[in-house]
């Protein structure tokens, strides 16, 4: 997050000297939330996550462009299952938490004045992970999660422009499907997420 704040400060400091120039590129910030899960688990559920970062956009033509982000995002899932104990069945809760710096690169194409499609690849570098669990009414117990340090996958979605009076704002909806297993030694499990973000073009 310190890195993202430093980049944001640089962008704001540079805005004044670049506003008057004609450019085919734009730089801005984005932030929002998402729902994430890990496919392949017998008891998998959704977990609310965050995404925030900066982006750069290069415009090829009136209808097409390339956009690349540097984001902090969270992933994982939470689940519940019943097990048999001495006093009968009790519920076990599990929360898988993953933290990434991810760099999606997408091709964008407008098919109307306000709506477009985008698709590409997302490369994710894990910076933290943990597993929290509890049995019944006991307290949460946190342990290290043995997870892979790199993930990549397909990302695609829709984005909008000019929906509100200020043209510098946009909204995007993206879905991500990972190619690689996330948690080690538990069988096939992949990152899956849906993100909704709001962005602002600084210049």
N, C-alpha and C positions, 0 to 999 in steps of 0.2 A: 504493500500500500504506500510506503514511503516513496518508492520509485514512481508510482502513478502520480502522486502529488507533485513530485519534482518535474515530471513531464508536463503536467497541467500548468504549473507555474511558468515554465518555459514557453508554452503555447500562448498564454495570456500576455507575457512580456513581448512576444514577437508579433502580436496581432496588429499593433499600430503601424509598424513598418511595412506590413504585407497587404493591408487592406486595399491600398490604391493600385496594386498590381493586378493585371489580368492573369488568371491562373486556370489551369486544367485540373488542379488538385485542391482538396479541402482537408482540413484537420479539425477534429472536434472531440467531444466526450460523450459517453453513453453510460447509462446505469439502469438497473431494474431488478427483476426477480425471476425465478424459475422454479419448476417442479422437476425433481430428479429422482432416479431410481437405478438399481442395478439389476439388469435382466439375468435370468438363470437361477435366481434364488427361489427356494420352495415357498418361502413366506416373504415376499417383497412388497414394500409399500412406498408411497411417495414421500418426499422430503422437500420442504421449502428451502430454496437456495437464493443466493445473491450473485449479481454480476455487475462489475463496474470497471471502466477503463477508458482508453483513448482510441481513436481510429484515424486512419488516413485514407483518402478516397481520390482515385485518379479517374477522370472522365474521358472516355474515348470518343463518345458522340452524344447526341441529344438523348439517346435511348439506352446507352450502355456505359458501365463503369466497373472498376475493380476497387474493392474496399478491403482493408486489412486492419485488424484490431490487435491491441495488447490489453488483455483483460485479467482481472482477478475474478475467479468464480468458485463457487462451492458445489459439491456434488455429494452423492451417497444416497442413503435410503434409511427408512425406519420401518420396523416390522414387529409383529406380535405373534406369539404362538403359545399353545397350551402344552404343558408337560405334566406327567403324573408324579406326585410326591407322596410323602408319608401321610399328609393331611388331605390327600385328594389332588385334584388337578389345580395347577397354578399357572398364571400367565407369565411368560418371559418376554421382556421388551428389549429390543436391540436398535441402536442408532449407529449407522456407519457414516462418518464424516470425512469428506475429502476436500482438499483445498488446492486449487490449480492457478498457475499463470498460463493462460491459453492465448494462442495466436491464430485465429481463423482468417482465412483468405478466401474471398468470395467474388464471383462474377455477378453483377447486378444488371437486370434488364427491365426497363419500364415498358409496360404494355398499355398503360393509360397515363394521363397527366398526373395522377395522384397515387398510383399503385404499381408496384413492381415485384418481380421475383428475384431471388438470389440463391446461389448455391456454390459449394466449394468444400474445402477441407479445413479441419480444425486440429491444431497440434497443441497438446496439453502437457504441462510439466508440473508434476505434483510437488507441492511445497509443504504439505502436512496431511496427516491422516490419523484417525483414532476410531476406536469402537467403544461405545458406552452401552452397558447392559444392566438390567436389574430383574430380579425374580419377585413377583408379587408386589408387596408393599415395601420391600427393602429399598435401601438407597441405591443410587446409580454407582456403578463400578466402571472406571475408565481404564482401558488397556491399549497397548500399541497395536495398530492395524498393519499387518504385513501386506503392503500394496505395491503395485508396480509404479515406478517413477515417471513413466511416459505413457501417454495415450494419444491416439489420433482417430479421427472418424469423419463421417460425412455430416455436413451441416447445410441446411437449406431453410428457406422461409419466404416471408412476404414483408415488404416494407412500404411505408407511406411517406408522402411529402405534401406540403401545402394544405394540410387538413385544418390548421389553425392559423390565425392571422400572421404570426411570425414565421417567415419562410425558413429560418435556420433550424427549426425543430423538426424531428421526425420520430416515427414509431416503427418498431420492427418486432416481428414474431418469428422465432427460429426454433428448429428442432435439431437435435444432435443425436447421432447413433454411433457409438464407439466401435472400433474394429478389434481392440485388444482386451484381454481379460484384466480386470482391475485388482481384485483381491486374490492373492496367491493361494494356491493349494486348496481351492474349494470348488474346482470345476469351472465351467464356462460362466462368466459373468461380465457384462459389458455396461458401460455408462450409457444412459438414455436420459435426455432432458428436453424440456421445452422452456424457452426463455422469452419474456416480454421486456423490452427495453425502450427507453426514451432517450433520444440523443439530441445534442446541440452542436451545430457547426460554428466553431469559434472564428475561423476564417477560411 
